[in-house]
Amino acid sequence: MRNIWTVARKELSSYFHSPIAYIILTVFAVISGYFFVSILSLFVRQSLMAAQYAEMGQSVHMNVNEMVIRPLLMNVSVISLFLVPMITMRLFAEEKKTGTIELLMTSPLTDLQIILGKFFAALLLYAILLGITFLHALLLFHYGNPDWKPLAVGYLGMLLLGGCFMAWGLMISTLTRNQLVAGLLTFGLFLMLWVIPWVNDYSSGVSGQVASYLGITTHLENFAKGVLDLRDAVYYLSVIGLGLFLTARSVESVRWRA
Amino acid sequence: MIDVQGLTKRYGRTVAVEDLNFSVKKGEILGFLGPNGAGKTTTMRVLTCYLPPTFGKVSVAGFDVMQEPLEVKKHVGYLPETPPLYTDMRVYEMLAFAGRIKGVPGSELKQRVQRVSEQTSIADVSNKIVGHLSKGYRQRVGLAAALIHNPEVLVLDEPTAGLDPKQIIETRKLIKGLAGEHTIILSTHILPEAAHTCDRVMIINAGKLVAEDTPENLTARLQGFETLNLLVEGPEREVRERLSRVAGVNNVTPSPSSNGRVEFAVQTAKGRDVRKELARAVVESGWGLLELRPVGLSLEEIFLKLTTTDTAEKAAGGA
């Protein structure tokens, strides 16, 4: 356990010693802030209209959770799609390129400890990213009265989604010494997983359902609504598990190819 | 301490190391000599559990590399040819990280970092970023990282590559000082260094062991009287011609001379001792024989002899 934490700490300090972490955090903060402002403004305008309708005797259902938090989380997941490859691409590719992988693999660490250390470091960085959106959420609590439980579930979903991104980004990073190649492949993979369910509009029946199931953000919808569905949790955990398993095999194969 | 039996490592069709057998006693310094691609680095990677062997049994510090690799790694310090360093860390951070992953307990870590920094003379750059250091310093940081957990066995791949002469001497002294307490295997191209530093030397070529002995024995084994140096006072061309006519002489090479004296390097057939005949030839011709001595083969020459004759023989055998 101590080893996992040592590797994680090293990885995190490495992120913050280079511009990477700062650039990602800044870009994310700007974009998510922009979305927050836009969605919130829309919500405010709609509440004003709702207030008018209420005066006329008609009630319109206004829900902060449904109308602000949910779209925010969905947007954040899409931004992550683009930013996560930047986080994960260097995890193994850099070690292979500089030769430090030889240090890690000739030290009394198991491959799994190395992999989990890096996984948790990347996930932690992603959690910091989510933390920025949490600041936005806090504003909502200050001025409004949203339900915190669906929010918590929403963040849980985001973390699970993040776990998927990290696990697969890590896996792809083990395939090459070139960070750029790793980043592009990761981005390509996520893009495919995001886009697959769009086919649902054109197809019907089983194939549509399968495509829908495979989509990486479809399972987030329930979480974003505040619904903790075990099926969605299972999907994410399976994807994370598969990603880490393949990473372990790939790292093992380094010993046979060196 | 280290026992290697029948080590073979293949990558698909390429054979990197074939049927290597050797052992190293506790406290000994063993040198690996060989041309590039001979299999030295591969052997070292097997010893440090980076690669698994294709065949063979390898045990280090009493642990088998296939059965108990984690134990082996705890007892081995490895310095690869390019020191694996994280260039964005400071020196003390790098050493602390190396210490932690190699199992140095937290309470001892700071003291160990200080100790190895002193041993490798890098204490003055402790706060610098590794990426900003010169090659010599980086090599020493790598060595410090290999020593951080005080391993019983040290495997050093070209530890003095790229260092300036002063640093080479210091590193050599450091390595010699570590022997006894630590068992050391080092590979090198710098043959005088192997002769000075190592107790025993192994010459490897194309994955196979070609010779193994102490540097003195190797030199003696291959010395014979096959190369002789003569200092003669006389006309160069005539002397040369006369010497060449002595039975058993293959080659006479004169060297630039001064005031009438010429130095000749005389090569004879293997096993022929022609000193008497040469002396007689010179003196009877009326020239002054000022010096006659056998030239021992330097380790360099032994190395070249063993590694190029080998390929020549192989080529002849195959043809």
HADDOCK unambig.tbl for C-alpha pairs under 7 A between the chains (distance, minus, plus):
assign (segid A and resid 3 and name CA) (segid B and resid 101 and name CA) 6.14 0.50 0.50
assign (segid A and resid 17 and name CA) (segid B and resid 88 and name CA) 6.99 0.50 0.50
assign (segid A and resid 99 and name CA) (segid B and resid 84 and name CA) 5.48 0.50 0.50
assign (segid A and resid 100 and name CA) (segid B and resid 84 and name CA) 4.40 0.50 0.50
assign (segid A and resid 100 and name CA) (segid B and resid 85 and name CA) 6.10 0.50 0.50
assign (segid A and resid 102 and name CA) (segid B and resid 84 and name CA) 6.86 0.50 0.50
assign (segid A and resid 103 and name CA) (segid B and resid 84 and name CA) 5.93 0.50 0.50
assign (segid A and resid 105 and name CA) (segid B and resid 50 and name CA) 6.04 0.50 0.50
assign (segid A and resid 106 and name CA) (segid B and resid 48 and name CA) 5.96 0.50 0.50
assign (segid A and resid 106 and name CA) (segid B and resid 49 and name CA) 6.18 0.50 0.50
assign (segid A and resid 106 and name CA) (segid B and resid 50 and name CA) 5.54 0.50 0.50
assign (segid A and resid 106 and name CA) (segid B and resid 73 and name CA) 6.04 0.50 0.50
assign (segid A and resid 107 and name CA) (segid B and resid 73 and name CA) 5.45 0.50 0.50
assign (segid A and resid 107 and name CA) (segid B and resid 74 and name CA) 6.93 0.50 0.50
assign (segid A and resid 107 and name CA) (segid B and resid 101 and name CA) 6.48 0.50 0.50
assign (segid A and resid 107 and name CA) (segid B and resid 102 and name CA) 5.56 0.50 0.50
assign (segid A and resid 108 and name CA) (segid B and resid 70 and name CA) 4.93 0.50 0.50
assign (segid A and resid 108 and name CA) (segid B and resid 73 and name CA) 5.08 0.50 0.50
assign (segid A and resid 108 and name CA) (segid B and resid 74 and name CA) 5.57 0.50 0.50
assign (segid A and resid 108 and name CA) (segid B and resid 101 and name CA) 6.80 0.50 0.50
assign (segid A and resid 108 and name CA) (segid B and resid 102 and name CA) 5.71 0.50 0.50
assign (segid A and resid 109 and name CA) (segid B and resid 101 and name CA) 6.76 0.50 0.50
assign (segid A and resid 255 and name CA) (segid B and resid 50 and name CA) 6.24 0.50 0.50
assign (segid A and resid 255 and name CA) (segid B and resid 51 and name CA) 5.10 0.50 0.50
assign (segid A and resid 256 and name CA) (segid B and resid 51 and name CA) 6.60 0.50 0.50
